């Protein structure tokens, strides 16, 4: 089973974590900011089998249906034995309901380990920020840092995520 965690100290990594790192290094904008959550840009079709072999269960695709992938992603993900969840998010559609839906998916232990992706992992980081603050009970400062590790670069998305987290009780 994958045990995705911050992968930056190879001397203390298990065999599974080393295998996971090898898989993630093939995916653009990939990171593993916390245990059991991998983040990424758009994976190639060939990545799904390797992620399944590494122990992942679920793929959450944040890309809108009209964003090009070059292949039938839901089909490829399911063919690899992974569950596929489509939660299309754009800056225009990012709402409290979207944050709520994302947090419910990521909190579900039956879905973990999970891979969350968009095109460049920017939206992934934005959606994870409130999860880190509200569900993992981290400070907002640490949540912002982890969200940036996950790919958050947009000041607008960061502001929207931070405001949602504050409205729902995040501090620090």
Z-matrix of the N, CA and C atoms (Angstrom, degrees):
N
C 1 1.459
C 2 1.524 1 107.98
N 3 1.314 2 115.60 1 136.28
C 4 1.461 3 120.85 2 178.31
C 5 1.522 4 109.12 3 -65.77
N 6 1.297 5 115.58 4 146.06
C 7 1.464 6 119.16 5 177.15
C 8 1.513 7 108.86 6 -131.93
N 9 1.304 8 114.71 7 50.97
C 10 1.457 9 122.23 8 -173.93
C 11 1.520 10 111.53 9 -46.70
N 12 1.285 11 114.56 10 126.50
C 13 1.447 12 121.44 11 176.83
C 14 1.515 13 106.75 12 -146.41
N 15 1.297 14 117.62 13 179.69
C 16 1.452 15 119.18 14 178.22
C 17 1.516 16 107.88 15 -61.91
N 18 1.324 17 115.42 16 117.58
C 19 1.460 18 120.84 17 -172.40
C 20 1.522 19 109.90 18 -104.35
N 21 1.312 20 116.63 19 86.01
C 22 1.454 21 118.51 20 178.56
C 23 1.516 22 113.25 21 -140.52
N 24 1.296 23 118.12 22 3.57
C 25 1.467 24 121.29 23 178.28
C 26 1.526 25 108.69 24 -128.59
N 27 1.342 26 117.01 25 83.96
C 28 1.460 27 121.32 26 -170.98
C 29 1.522 28 113.32 27 -62.58
N 30 1.329 29 119.21 28 -25.45
C 31 1.461 30 119.34 29 -177.33
C 32 1.524 31 112.83 30 -67.95
N 33 1.328 32 119.11 31 -19.11
C 34 1.460 33 121.77 32 -179.57
C 35 1.524 34 112.64 33 -109.68
N 36 1.336 35 118.02 34 14.71
C 37 1.457 36 120.58 35 -175.84
C 38 1.523 37 111.14 36 -91.65
N 39 1.338 38 114.88 37 145.38
C 40 1.455 39 120.79 38 174.98
C 41 1.529 40 109.23 39 -77.12
N 42 1.330 41 115.34 40 170.50
C 43 1.461 42 120.80 41 176.96
C 44 1.534 43 110.47 42 -58.32
N 45 1.354 44 117.37 43 -42.59
C 46 1.462 45 121.24 44 179.28
C 47 1.526 46 111.21 45 -62.53
N 48 1.325 47 116.84 46 -40.84
C 49 1.462 48 119.80 47 179.96
C 50 1.528 49 111.33 48 -67.63
N 51 1.320 50 117.74 49 -35.83
C 52 1.462 51 121.23 50 176.74
C 53 1.530 52 109.45 51 -65.48
N 54 1.325 53 117.03 52 -43.07
C 55 1.467 54 120.81 53 177.62
C 56 1.525 55 110.56 54 -63.56
N 57 1.316 56 116.26 55 -40.71
C 58 1.450 57 120.69 56 178.10
C 59 1.521 58 110.94 57 -61.95
N 60 1.315 59 117.01 58 -44.97
C 61 1.458 60 120.83 59 179.26
C 62 1.523 61 110.28 60 -58.22
N 63 1.331 62 117.02 61 -41.81
C 64 1.468 63 121.05 62 179.52
C 65 1.526 64 111.13 63 -61.22
N 66 1.331 65 116.83 64 -40.10
C 67 1.462 66 120.70 65 178.08
C 68 1.523 67 109.78 66 -67.73
N 69 1.316 68 117.70 67 -48.52
C 70 1.456 69 120.73 68 -176.82
C 71 1.520 70 112.82 69 -63.12
N 72 1.329 71 116.68 70 -31.82
C 73 1.467 72 119.39 71 -179.65
C 74 1.522 73 112.38 72 -65.63
N 75 1.329 74 118.38 73 -14.38
C 76 1.460 75 121.43 74 178.00
C 77 1.530 76 112.14 75 -89.21
N 78 1.314 77 117.68 76 -5.55
C 79 1.468 78 122.28 77 -175.16
C 80 1.527 79 109.25 78 -109.82
N 81 1.335 80 117.58 79 130.56
C 82 1.464 81 119.52 80 179.77
C 83 1.524 82 112.38 81 -62.96
N 84 1.319 83 115.62 82 144.21
C 85 1.473 84 123.61 83 175.98
C 86 1.526 85 113.07 84 57.70
N 87 1.297 86 118.07 85 27.49
C 88 1.459 87 120.48 86 -176.21
C 89 1.525 88 111.50 87 -81.21
N 90 1.315 89 113.85 88 149.99
C 91 1.464 90 121.75 89 176.42
C 92 1.517 91 107.43 90 -157.52
N 93 1.301 92 114.71 91 170.42
C 94 1.451 93 121.47 92 177.49
C 95 1.523 94 105.96 93 -141.21
N 96 1.333 95 117.16 94 77.14
C 97 1.463 96 120.16 95 -171.70
C 98 1.525 97 114.96 96 -68.38
N 99 1.326 98 117.55 97 -30.02
C 100 1.464 99 121.81 98 178.72
C 101 1.526 100 109.05 99 -144.98
N 102 1.319 101 115.01 100 164.85
C 103 1.457 102 121.71 101 -178.78
C 104 1.529 103 111.25 102 -55.31
N 105 1.323 104 115.92 103 133.32
C 106 1.459 105 124.81 104 173.79
C 107 1.528 106 115.59 105 70.27
N 108 1.343 107 117.99 106 12.49
C 109 1.456 108 120.82 107 174.79
C 110 1.519 109 108.45 108 -131.63
N 111 1.331 110 115.36 109 115.00
C 112 1.459 111 120.70 110 172.81
C 113 1.519 112 107.64 111 -104.47
N 114 1.326 113 116.48 112 144.06
C 115 1.453 114 122.19 113 -179.59
C 116 1.514 115 108.57 114 -122.27
N 117 1.341 116 115.99 115 151.59
C 118 1.455 117 117.61 116 -175.12
C 119 1.514 118 111.82 117 -163.87
N 120 1.335 119 113.24 118 163.18
C 121 1.448 120 121.27 119 163.08
C 122 1.521 121 106.63 120 -80.71
N 123 1.324 122 116.28 121 -164.44
C 124 1.466 123 119.90 122 -177.24
C 125 1.525 124 111.23 123 -67.33
N 126 1.335 125 118.34 124 114.10
C 127 1.466 126 120.67 125 175.51
C 128 1.529 127 111.70 126 -72.15
N 129 1.308 128 115.47 127 151.08
C 130 1.465 129 121.46 128 172.17
C 131 1.519 130 108.68 129 -71.45
N 132 1.305 131 116.30 130 158.50
C 133 1.459 132 121.15 131 -179.83
C 134 1.526 133 111.47 132 -56.38
N 135 1.318 134 116.79 133 -34.72
C 136 1.468 135 121.26 134 -177.65
C 137 1.532 136 113.61 135 -71.18
N 138 1.311 137 118.81 136 -14.38
C 139 1.469 138 121.46 137 -176.67
C 140 1.523 139 113.42 138 -74.32
N 141 1.322 140 117.79 139 -26.18
C 142 1.467 141 119.76 140 -171.85
C 143 1.522 142 112.60 141 -63.78
N 144 1.310 143 117.87 142 -41.71
C 145 1.465 144 120.42 143 179.17
C 146 1.514 145 111.81 144 -62.52
N 147 1.331 146 116.50 145 -41.89
C 148 1.461 147 120.51 146 179.18
C 149 1.525 148 110.97 147 -66.23
N 150 1.328 149 117.56 148 -38.33
C 151 1.465 150 119.90 149 177.55
C 152 1.527 151 110.70 150 -66.53
N 153 1.321 152 117.10 151 -39.24
C 154 1.475 153 119.99 152 176.63
C 155 1.521 154 110.63 153 -63.49
N 156 1.326 155 117.41 154 -43.14
C 157 1.463 156 121.17 155 178.36
C 158 1.529 157 111.58 156 -63.95
N 159 1.337 158 116.79 157 -29.69
C 160 1.460 159 120.80 158 178.68
C 161 1.527 160 111.73 159 -77.58
N 162 1.349 161 117.75 160 -5.10
C 163 1.455 162 120.66 161 174.48
C 164 1.510 163 115.89 162 107.40
N 165 1.313 164 117.36 163 2.70
C 166 1.467 165 118.77 164 179.14
C 167 1.504 166 111.10 165 -69.66
N 168 1.335 167 116.33 166 150.70
C 169 1.456 168 122.61 167 -178.75
C 170 1.526 169 112.45 168 -112.13
N 171 1.332 170 116.62 169 -38.70
C 172 1.463 171 120.90 170 -168.72
C 173 1.515 172 111.15 171 -131.42
N 174 1.326 173 115.19 172 143.97
C 175 1.460 174 123.20 173 172.08
C 176 1.519 175 107.23 174 -117.37
N 177 1.328 176 116.77 175 125.92
C 178 1.458 177 121.93 176 174.30
C 179 1.523 178 106.79 177 -108.68
N 180 1.321 179 115.49 178 115.55
C 181 1.460 180 123.57 179 -178.71
C 182 1.518 181 108.39 180 -99.77
N 183 1.336 182 116.94 181 115.02
C 184 1.455 183 122.04 182 -179.44
C 185 1.529 184 112.68 183 -91.89
N 186 1.313 185 117.23 184 -0.53
C 187 1.461 186 120.51 185 -176.66
C 188 1.521 187 111.27 186 -77.02
N 189 1.326 188 115.39 187 143.85
C 190 1.464 189 121.26 188 175.98
C 191 1.528 190 109.03 189 -68.73
N 192 1.319 191 118.20 190 151.51
C 193 1.467 192 121.21 191 -177.58
C 194 1.535 193 113.79 192 -56.05
N 195 1.331 194 117.87 193 -30.33
C 196 1.464 195 120.36 194 -177.74
C 197 1.526 196 113.71 195 -83.83
N 198 1.330 197 118.13 196 -1.18
C 199 1.465 198 120.33 197 177.18
C 200 1.527 199 108.99 198 -79.46
N 201 1.334 200 118.17 199 127.96
C 202 1.458 201 120.59 200 -176.01
C 203 1.528 202 113.02 201 -69.71
N 204 1.328 203 114.90 202 139.60
C 205 1.463 204 121.93 203 178.23
C 206 1.525 205 111.27 204 -120.63
N 207 1.326 206 116.98 205 -23.74
C 208 1.455 207 120.91 206 -179.50
C 209 1.523 208 114.03 207 87.77
N 210 1.316 209 117.37 208 -2.96
C 211 1.464 210 122.46 209 178.54
C 212 1.519 211 108.12 210 -163.82
N 213 1.315 212 117.36 211 170.80
C 214 1.463 213 122.40 212 179.57
C 215 1.530 214 108.06 213 -83.24
N 216 1.318 215 115.93 214 93.43
C 217 1.465 216 120.05 215 -174.78
C 218 1.518 217 113.51 216 -61.44
N 219 1.338 218 119.90 217 -49.45
C 220 1.468 219 117.74 218 -179.97
C 221 1.529 220 112.29 219 -54.84
N 222 1.317 221 117.13 220 -41.26
C 223 1.471 222 121.54 221 179.25
C 224 1.520 223 110.74 222 -64.17
N 225 1.338 224 117.31 223 -46.20
C 226 1.474 225 121.38 224 -178.05
C 227 1.525 226 111.25 225 -64.79
N 228 1.331 227 116.89 226 -40.14
C 229 1.468 228 121.26 227 -179.74
C 230 1.528 229 109.86 228 -65.60
N 231 1.319 230 116.13 229 -47.05
C 232 1.470 231 120.03 230 -179.86
C 233 1.528 232 111.70 231 -66.07
N 234 1.337 233 116.84 232 -36.76
C 235 1.466 234 120.42 233 178.37
C 236 1.525 235 111.16 234 -63.60
N 237 1.335 236 116.92 235 -27.92
C 238 1.463 237 121.34 236 177.99
C 239 1.534 238 111.62 237 -80.99
N 240 1.329 239 117.15 238 -5.86
C 241 1.458 240 120.81 239 178.90
C 242 1.513 241 114.45 240 92.18
N 243 1.322 242 116.90 241 14.27
C 244 1.461 243 121.61 242 179.86
C 245 1.523 244 109.99 243 -102.11
N 246 1.331 245 116.33 244 152.10
C 247 1.462 246 120.90 245 171.87
C 248 1.526 247 108.01 246 -79.35
N 249 1.322 248 116.24 247 141.72
C 250 1.463 249 122.49 248 -179.23
C 251 1.515 250 109.06 249 -114.91
N 252 1.334 251 116.96 250 126.22
C 253 1.459 252 122.93 251 177.08
C 254 1.515 253 107.59 252 -123.21
N 255 1.321 254 116.60 253 121.68
C 256 1.457 255 121.71 254 175.97
C 257 1.519 256 108.63 255 -98.11
N 258 1.321 257 116.30 256 122.21
C 259 1.458 258 122.74 257 176.00
C 260 1.530 259 106.45 258 -133.93
N 261 1.343 260 116.84 259 77.46
C 262 1.462 261 119.88 260 -173.93
C 263 1.531 262 111.80 261 -65.22
N 264 1.326 263 114.58 262 125.35
C 265 1.462 264 121.75 263 -177.92
C 266 1.521 265 108.70 264 -130.26
N 267 1.317 266 115.11 265 133.56
C 268 1.462 267 121.57 266 167.44
C 269 1.523 268 106.13 267 -128.64
N 270 1.315 269 116.93 268 169.68
C 271 1.460 270 118.51 269 178.44
C 272 1.524 271 109.87 270 -59.70
N 273 1.334 272 117.03 271 -35.08
C 274 1.462 273 121.32 272 -179.61
C 275 1.527 274 112.52 273 -71.06
N 276 1.337 275 117.99 274 -27.30
C 277 1.470 276 120.31 275 -177.21
C 278 1.526 277 113.18 276 -102.19
N 279 1.316 278 117.38 277 -0.05
C 280 1.464 279 119.70 278 -179.65
C 281 1.524 280 108.59 279 -70.43
N 282 1.316 281 115.89 280 117.03
C 283 1.466 282 122.59 281 -174.46
C 284 1.529 283 109.09 282 -139.39
N 285 1.320 284 115.13 283 172.09
C 286 1.464 285 118.95 284 175.35
C 287 1.525 286 110.77 285 -57.72
N 288 1.337 287 117.15 286 -38.46
C 289 1.463 288 120.75 287 179.97
C 290 1.525 289 110.74 288 -63.08
N 291 1.329 290 117.11 289 -38.69
C 292 1.466 291 120.89 290 178.76
C 293 1.527 292 110.35 291 -66.42
N 294 1.349 293 117.11 292 -44.41
C 295 1.469 294 119.99 293 176.79
C 296 1.521 295 110.17 294 -60.74
N 297 1.343 296 116.89 295 -44.11
C 298 1.469 297 121.05 296 179.97
C 299 1.524 298 111.12 297 -60.26
N 300 1.339 299 116.93 298 -46.11
C 301 1.465 300 121.27 299 -178.63
C 302 1.520 301 110.48 300 -63.38
N 303 1.317 302 116.84 301 -43.10
C 304 1.461 303 120.70 302 -179.86
C 305 1.523 304 110.66 303 -63.46
N 306 1.327 305 117.22 304 -46.03
C 307 1.464 306 120.53 305 -179.51
C 308 1.520 307 110.63 306 -60.82
N 309 1.333 308 118.15 307 -39.36
C 310 1.465 309 120.99 308 179.05
C 311 1.527 310 110.74 309 -63.13
N 312 1.317 311 117.32 310 -40.44
C 313 1.468 312 121.01 311 179.61
C 314 1.525 313 110.24 312 -64.67
N 315 1.316 314 116.87 313 -49.71
C 316 1.464 315 121.31 314 -173.96
C 317 1.530 316 111.77 315 -70.55
N 318 1.319 317 117.46 316 -30.06
C 319 1.481 318 120.82 317 178.90
C 320 1.527 319 112.56 318 -72.49
N 321 1.311 320 117.50 319 -23.04
C 322 1.465 321 121.77 320 -174.01
C 323 1.534 322 110.12 321 -69.11
N 324 1.335 323 118.65 322 111.53
C 325 1.467 324 120.27 323 -177.95
C 326 1.529 325 113.17 324 -62.60
N 327 1.322 326 118.52 325 -24.25
C 328 1.464 327 120.93 326 179.04
C 329 1.529 328 111.77 327 -70.04
N 330 1.308 329 117.55 328 -18.34
C 331 1.473 330 121.57 329 -179.84
C 332 1.527 331 112.30 330 -92.81
N 333 1.313 332 118.98 331 -10.12
C 334 1.456 333 122.27 332 -173.42
C 335 1.512 334 111.65 333 -93.87
N 336 1.283 335 117.60 334 149.96
C 337 1.455 336 130.11 335 -3.32
C 338 1.536 337 111.06 336 -67.54
N 339 1.321 338 115.00 337 148.42
C 340 1.451 339 122.59 338 -174.14
C 341 1.530 340 110.40 339 -124.98
N 342 1.328 341 115.20 340 145.29
C 343 1.461 342 122.62 341 172.41
C 344 1.521 343 106.27 342 -111.19
N 345 1.324 344 117.29 343 124.90
C 346 1.456 345 122.34 344 178.54
C 347 1.521 346 107.40 345 -115.06
N 348 1.339 347 116.13 346 129.97
C 349 1.463 348 117.43 347 -179.25
C 350 1.517 349 112.20 348 -143.14
N 351 1.328 350 114.48 349 158.76
C 352 1.458 351 124.36 350 166.96
C 353 1.525 352 104.86 351 -137.99
N 354 1.295 353 119.59 352 -148.28
C 355 1.465 354 120.34 353 -179.77
C 356 1.525 355 111.62 354 -76.76
N 357 1.345 356 115.92 355 -43.60
C 358 1.472 357 120.40 356 -175.25
C 359 1.522 358 113.59 357 -130.02
N 360 1.306 359 118.41 358 7.78
C 361 1.460 360 125.96 359 -179.76
C 362 1.526 361 113.47 360 74.71
N 363 1.320 362 118.07 361 6.12
C 364 1.462 363 121.87 362 176.98
C 365 1.531 364 110.99 363 -66.00
N 366 1.324 365 116.94 364 -48.89
C 367 1.471 366 121.07 365 178.01
C 368 1.521 367 110.68 366 -65.98
N 369 1.324 368 116.76 367 -33.84
C 370 1.467 369 120.82 368 178.43
C 371 1.529 370 109.71 369 -58.72
N 372 1.325 371 115.90 370 -49.87
C 373 1.466 372 120.17 371 179.30
C 374 1.513 373 112.11 372 -59.16
N 375 1.339 374 116.25 373 -40.81
C 376 1.462 375 120.11 374 -179.94
C 377 1.523 376 111.39 375 -62.74
N 378 1.326 377 117.35 376 -42.89
C 379 1.460 378 119.76 377 -179.02
C 380 1.524 379 112.36 378 -73.05
N 381 1.314 380 116.99 379 -28.43
C 382 1.464 381 119.82 380 179.04
C 383 1.524 382 113.03 381 -76.28
N 384 1.307 383 118.21 382 -27.16
C 385 1.472 384 120.33 383 -176.40
C 386 1.536 385 111.67 384 -52.85
N 387 1.342 386 119.75 385 -53.10
C 388 1.474 387 118.20 386 177.76
C 389 1.524 388 113.46 387 -63.55
N 390 1.325 389 117.49 388 -34.76
C 391 1.465 390 119.85 389 176.31
C 392 1.525 391 110.38 390 -58.66
N 393 1.321 392 116.96 391 -47.23
C 394 1.466 393 120.35 392 179.46
C 395 1.530 394 110.74 393 -59.55
N 396 1.326 395 116.50 394 -44.79
C 397 1.465 396 120.65 395 -175.80
C 398 1.526 397 112.47 396 -72.99
N 399 1.316 398 116.69 397 -44.56
C 400 1.462 399 120.12 398 -171.36
C 401 1.520 400 113.95 399 -92.49
N 402 1.314 401 117.57 400 -36.16
C 403 1.460 402 120.34 401 -175.12
C 404 1.519 403 112.79 402 -97.47
N 405 1.328 404 116.77 403 -30.65
C 406 1.468 405 119.94 404 175.93
C 407 1.530 406 111.08 405 -99.10
N 408 1.319 407 117.14 406 -1.08
C 409 1.467 408 124.07 407 174.72
C 410 1.531 409 112.34 408 57.21
N 411 1.323 410 115.19 409 43.42
C 412 1.463 411 120.64 410 176.35
C 413 1.524 412 108.46 411 -94.96
N 414 1.315 413 116.58 412 160.55
C 415 1.462 414 119.32 413 175.14
C 416 1.517 415 109.12 414 -67.16
N 417 1.324 416 116.51 415 160.43
C 418 1.461 417 119.28 416 176.46
C 419 1.519 418 110.95 417 -62.79
N 420 1.317 419 117.34 418 -37.58
C 421 1.467 420 120.04 419 179.31
C 422 1.525 421 110.50 420 -61.11
N 423 1.320 422 117.61 421 -46.85
C 424 1.461 423 120.19 422 178.73
C 425 1.528 424 110.60 423 -67.30
N 426 1.324 425 117.45 424 -37.33
C 427 1.462 426 121.37 425 178.99
C 428 1.529 427 110.93 426 -63.34
N 429 1.326 428 117.34 427 -41.39
C 430 1.467 429 120.62 428 176.33
C 431 1.526 430 110.22 429 -62.51
N 432 1.322 431 117.15 430 -42.47
C 433 1.467 432 120.61 431 -179.91
C 434 1.530 433 110.67 432 -62.89
N 435 1.319 434 117.29 433 -45.62
C 436 1.465 435 120.59 434 178.41
C 437 1.531 436 111.65 435 -65.27
N 438 1.340 437 116.81 436 -37.99
C 439 1.464 438 120.53 437 177.92
C 440 1.527 439 110.32 438 -63.25
N 441 1.319 440 116.87 439 -38.07
C 442 1.461 441 119.82 440 176.43
C 443 1.526 442 110.65 441 -67.51
N 444 1.314 443 117.85 442 -38.20
C 445 1.463 444 121.17 443 174.71
C 446 1.530 445 109.89 444 -59.96
N 447 1.321 446 116.27 445 -36.97
C 448 1.467 447 121.84 446 -179.98
C 449 1.518 448 112.77 447 -75.88
N 450 1.340 449 118.17 448 -13.00
C 451 1.459 450 120.19 449 175.92
C 452 1.507 451 116.37 450 128.28
N 453 1.324 452 119.21 451 -4.70
C 454 1.462 453 121.51 452 -178.96
C 455 1.526 454 110.79 453 -62.46
N 456 1.336 455 116.29 454 122.38
C 457 1.463 456 121.83 455 176.97
C 458 1.526 457 112.39 456 -129.71
N 459 1.302 458 118.19 457 -21.89
C 460 1.460 459 122.43 458 -175.08
C 461 1.527 460 111.33 459 -78.25
N 462 1.344 461 117.24 460 121.43
C 463 1.475 462 118.78 461 176.27
C 464 1.529 463 112.34 462 -61.23
N 465 1.335 464 116.95 463 -34.29
C 466 1.466 465 120.19 464 -179.81
C 467 1.535 466 111.17 465 -67.04
N 468 1.315 467 116.67 466 -45.67
C 469 1.465 468 119.56 467 177.95
C 470 1.524 469 111.11 468 -65.83
N 471 1.317 470 117.24 469 -38.23
C 472 1.469 471 121.07 470 177.71
C 473 1.522 472 110.20 471 -61.23
N 474 1.326 473 116.61 472 -42.29
C 475 1.464 474 120.66 473 179.77
C 476 1.535 475 110.05 474 -64.42
N 477 1.326 476 117.09 475 -44.54
C 478 1.463 477 120.45 476 -179.84
C 479 1.532 478 111.01 477 -62.73
N 480 1.321 479 116.86 478 -43.27
C 481 1.465 480 121.25 479 -179.84
C 482 1.526 481 110.95 480 -66.70
N 483 1.322 482 116.65 481 -43.67
C 484 1.464 483 120.70 482 178.96
C 485 1.522 484 112.02 483 -63.26
N 486 1.321 485 117.06 484 -41.09
C 487 1.470 486 120.48 485 178.68
C 488 1.527 487 111.02 486 -64.50
N 489 1.330 488 116.95 487 -42.78
C 490 1.464 489 119.96 488 176.86
C 491 1.538 490 109.67 489 -59.45
N 492 1.320 491 116.47 490 -48.41
C 493 1.469 492 120.47 491 -178.59
C 494 1.524 493 110.95 492 -59.45
N 495 1.333 494 117.45 493 -44.36
C 496 1.479 495 120.71 494 178.95
C 497 1.534 496 111.60 495 -63.61
N 498 1.328 497 116.39 496 -43.08
C 499 1.478 498 119.51 497 179.38
C 500 1.521 499 111.82 498 -61.24
N 501 1.322 500 116.35 499 -25.41
C 502 1.462 501 120.85 500 -177.90
C 503 1.526 502 113.21 501 -102.38
N 504 1.337 503 116.70 502 12.92
C 505 1.457 504 120.11 503 170.22
C 506 1.506 505 117.74 504 107.53
N 507 1.325 506 119.23 505 3.36
C 508 1.466 507 119.98 506 179.02
C 509 1.528 508 110.66 507 -69.73
N 510 1.318 509 115.31 508 146.90
C 511 1.466 510 120.83 509 178.91
C 512 1.508 511 109.68 510 -134.78
N 513 1.325 512 113.72 511 172.31
C 514 1.471 513 119.77 512 173.85
C 515 1.467 514 112.49 513 78.14
